[in-house]
Amino acid sequence: MAFGLSGFVQGKKALRRSLSGIKEVTIPKGCLAIYVGEDQKKRYVVPLSYLNEPAFQDLLSMAEEEFGYEHPMGGLTIPCREDIFIDITSQLT
């Protein structure tokens, strides 16, 4: 029994070491993470209030047309140029 447990403990320590290198990413309350870009996707955190803005809803419609509800990045992806996204969102704040 001790032999089996020592292997388990060593495996657990190795797993703990491998997970310690992973950064924990948190999104502030009232915000949502989205990925923006045509080829290279960049992650942005935006306020949920943007969801009520017509300009942002146009971007969401564009994302729906391209991806439907299957997002390859595992999150909401908006397929537009980053400079256009920044221009639109800077007008919302």
QUIQUI-V338295 format. One record per residue. N is the residue number from 1. BURIAL is b if it has 16 or more other C-alpha atoms within 10 Angstrom, else e. Layout:
[[N:BURIAL] [N:BURIAL]]
This chain:
[[1:e] [2:e] [3:e] [4:e] [5:e] [6:e] [7:e] [8:e] [9:e] [10:e] [11:e] [12:e] [13:e] [14:e] [15:e] [16:e] [17:e] [18:e] [19:e] [20:e] [21:e] [22:e] [23:e] [24:e] [25:e] [26:e] [27:e] [28:e] [29:e] [30:e] [31:e] [32:b] [33:b] [34:b] [35:b] [36:b] [37:b] [38:e] [39:e] [40:e] [41:b] [42:e] [43:e] [44:e] [45:e] [46:b] [47:e] [48:e] [49:e] [50:b] [51:e] [52:e] [53:e] [54:e] [55:e] [56:b] [57:e] [58:e] [59:b] [60:b] [61:e] [62:b] [63:b] [64:b] [65:e] [66:e] [67:e] [68:e] [69:e] [70:e] [71:e] [72:e] [73:e] [74:e] [75:e] [76:b] [77:b] [78:b] [79:b] [80:b] [81:e] [82:b] [83:e] [84:e] [85:b] [86:e] [87:e] [88:e] [89:e] [90:e] [91:e] [92:e] [93:e]]
